[in-house]
Amino acid sequence: MKEFDVPEGMTSELVACTFAAYLLGSLFNSNWQRSVYGPFRKDYREGTDYERWQLDNTNDYWLHIEGNKAKLVSRYDRQDVLEAMLTLFKLRFPQRAHA
């Protein structure tokens, strides 16, 4: 699990799409709402700011967001993949990404 702050001004949907694109590469469809590969919003609790996103179709990678706090989670012990994705995210959004 890797925790980080959601950059100010980014929606949870945009954060999920960014990480899904890192995972899926060329399989990521720019019109992701029709993509069979992900990301998929799996949980939203009415009256809260909690969301859970499945990042790909393998069910291996998840993003949990509550307010401006987020966690990248892998079903298996893939800390190397999570760290690489978070590093790319921080490089892409250097002025806004915090951990």
C-alpha positions in Angstrom: 0.0 0.0 0.0 1.3 3.5 -0.9 -0.4 6.6 0.5 -0.3 10.1 -0.9 -2.2 13.3 -1.1 -4.5 14.0 -4.0 -3.3 17.0 -5.9 -5.4 20.1 -5.4 -7.9 20.6 -8.2 -7.8 16.9 -9.4 -10.9 14.9 -9.2 -10.8 11.3 -8.0 -11.9 10.3 -11.6 -8.8 12.0 -13.1 -6.5 10.4 -10.5 -8.0 7.0 -11.2 -7.6 7.5 -15.0 -4.0 8.6 -14.6 -3.1 5.4 -12.7 -5.1 3.2 -15.0 -3.2 4.7 -18.0 0.1 3.9 -16.2 -1.0 0.3 -15.7 -2.6 -0.4 -19.0 -0.4 1.6 -21.4 -1.7 1.4 -24.9 -4.8 -0.6 -23.8 -6.0 2.5 -22.0 -8.8 3.9 -24.0 -9.0 7.7 -24.0 -12.7 7.4 -23.7 -12.3 5.3 -20.6 -16.0 5.2 -19.7 -16.4 2.6 -22.5 -13.2 0.8 -21.7 -13.4 -2.8 -20.8 -10.0 -2.5 -19.1 -10.7 0.2 -16.5 -10.8 2.1 -14.3 -14.1 1.2 -12.7 -15.6 3.1 -9.8 -16.6 0.3 -7.4 -17.7 2.0 -4.2 -19.1 5.4 -3.3 -20.6 6.1 0.1 -23.4 8.6 0.0 -22.8 11.6 2.2 -19.0 10.9 2.4 -16.1 11.7 0.3 -14.9 8.1 0.1 -14.4 6.4 -3.3 -12.8 3.1 -4.3 -11.6 2.5 -7.9 -10.6 -0.8 -9.5 -7.7 0.4 -11.8 -7.7 -2.5 -14.3 -9.7 -5.5 -15.3 -7.5 -8.0 -13.4 -8.8 -6.9 -10.0 -5.2 -6.6 -8.9 -4.8 -2.8 -8.4 -7.0 -0.5 -6.5 -7.2 3.2 -5.6 -8.9 4.3 -2.4 -9.7 8.0 -2.0 -11.1 9.8 1.0 -11.1 13.5 0.9 -7.6 14.6 -0.3 -5.9 11.3 1.0 -5.4 8.4 -1.3 -4.0 4.9 -1.2 -2.7 2.7 -4.0 -3.3 -1.0 -3.1 -2.2 -4.2 -4.8 -3.9 -7.6 -4.2 -0.4 -9.1 -4.3 2.8 -7.8 -2.7 3.7 -5.6 -5.7 5.2 -2.7 -3.9 7.6 -2.2 -6.8 4.8 -1.5 -9.2 3.0 0.8 -6.8 6.2 2.7 -6.1 6.8 3.1 -9.8 3.3 4.4 -10.5 3.5 6.8 -7.6 6.9 8.1 -8.8 5.5 8.7 -12.3 2.5 10.5 -10.8 4.7 12.8 -8.7 6.9 13.5 -11.7 3.9 14.3 -13.8 2.3 16.6 -11.1 5.4 17.8 -9.2 3.9 21.1 -7.9 0.7 19.4 -6.7 1.6 15.8 -5.6 2.5 15.2 -2.0 3.2 12.1 0.0 
